[in-house]
Amino acid sequence: MTASSQAQAEGSEGRVYDIGGADWDDVVAAAQSPDFQSSDERMVVNMGPQHPSTHGVLRLILTLDGETVTELRPVIGYLHTGIEKNMEFRTWTQGVTFCARMDYLSPLFNEAAYCLAVEKLLGIQAEIPERASVLRVLLMELNRIGSHLTAIGTFGLEIGATTVFIYGMREREKTLDLLELITGLRMNNAYIRPGGVSQDLPAGAIDRLREYVRIMPGLLGEIRALFDAAPAFAARTKDVAYLDVTGCMALGVTGPILRAAGLPWDLRKSQPYCGYETYEFDVPTRTTADAYGRYIVRMDEMDQSLRIIAQCVDRLSGAAAGTQPVMIADKKIGWPARLALGPDGLGNSPDHIAHIMSQSMEALIHHFKLVTEGFRVPAGQAYVAVESPRGELGCHAVSDGGTRPYRAHFRDPSFTNLQAAAVMAEGGLVADVIVAIASIDPVLGGVDR
């Protein structure tokens, strides 16, 4: 008699044996053991992979004792895109377009980590224009705010606070509008390139940025008014999904989860890049090590991002702003950074094409080879990490001396942080699993890259 037929024979309240490929003798011995006979009834259920609270295509296998979670196993791979493998068949510059689509809520951080690694292999870190570095910081901090607003808005939605979701998405639209104005796209921007950025600020961007910095603190305050002291929210999040510094260190967890446990580890301070050491900002921390503390840290981080954005705007609005380069001067590496769209909004403008064609034949040939074949990167390997909204995002780039990456591997924080879900949820109620996953804020595009 099979396990399923035996369960049916015993009735709906009979014991169910879950057989997962083990030897039958081991199964029978385990079922006859005193420990098994004395244990309570258990239930194994799936949460996902289509569940709306799993932040993507994530499957959670829960073992329940009543409403208490005794075991949680995350199952990933349902969103696998092969991005890292595809990058091996594209030029170094084209790789930006692929890696931007991993963590789709923070594409500019993916681009930054990858381009910094490529620039380290090329040995051109000191040649990156100052204005390009400021633009990178500006775009990353805008992206951080947009990502945190999504995390907090969906957090509210998953526990029934739909108003917070509406507020979060409303303010995120203002952020995406700025990203679209500056880069041309709301998401998957491909704005940061090896050697600099694709283009300078468009007309009117400085005024729009100043207005954004002026109004956002009040709008974020509205979210705080709804959440910070709300008794229902506090009851659902305080002392829930607990993970202290020791657990974070053992599991490699970084980002707001680690800072909510009390450790002020932020790569922008500890291992500065893109000139972050020249900006004034604080690293928010809490010591609660729970879901509520992670929410507070993310809200505080958005306030600090606004401080950094204001400093970027001041640096970008100088008298000589329009004459400063945003791409490396080496024409053998620098992608054309002063493009102009044609009247159809797609192709290059006639003026830009005339500019390219009016140069020497050698310059035209070089332009063609740079776009089609790409530049060569000396053989070697480099690892560079940035502080993404979810923690340490690192890129390990390997070159064999060719025009394409031999290997580009990413240390995505969502993948690493997700393994903490079991520690946070086991021993708690099944309803708290939702809170635990939401407080981790994983993005499955980065997990299944």
RATAVEN-V352546 format. One record per helix or strand of 3 or more residues. SS is the DSSP state (H for helix, E for strand). FROM is the first residue (numbers start at 1). TO is the last residue. If there is no record, write none. Layout:
{{SS & FROM & TO} {SS & FROM & TO}}
//
This chain:
{{H & 3 & 10} {H & 24 & 32} {H & 34 & 38} {E & 43 & 47} {H & 52 & 54} {E & 59 & 65} {E & 68 & 75} {H & 83 & 87} {H & 95 & 99} {H & 107 & 122} {H & 125 & 127} {H & 130 & 158} {H & 162 & 183} {H & 205 & 227} {H & 231 & 237} {H & 245 & 251} {H & 256 & 260} {H & 267 & 270} {H & 276 & 278} {H & 291 & 316} {H & 321 & 323} {H & 350 & 357} {H & 361 & 372} {E & 380 & 388} {E & 391 & 399} {E & 407 & 411} {H & 413 & 418} {H & 421 & 425} {H & 431 & 440} {H & 444 & 447}}
//
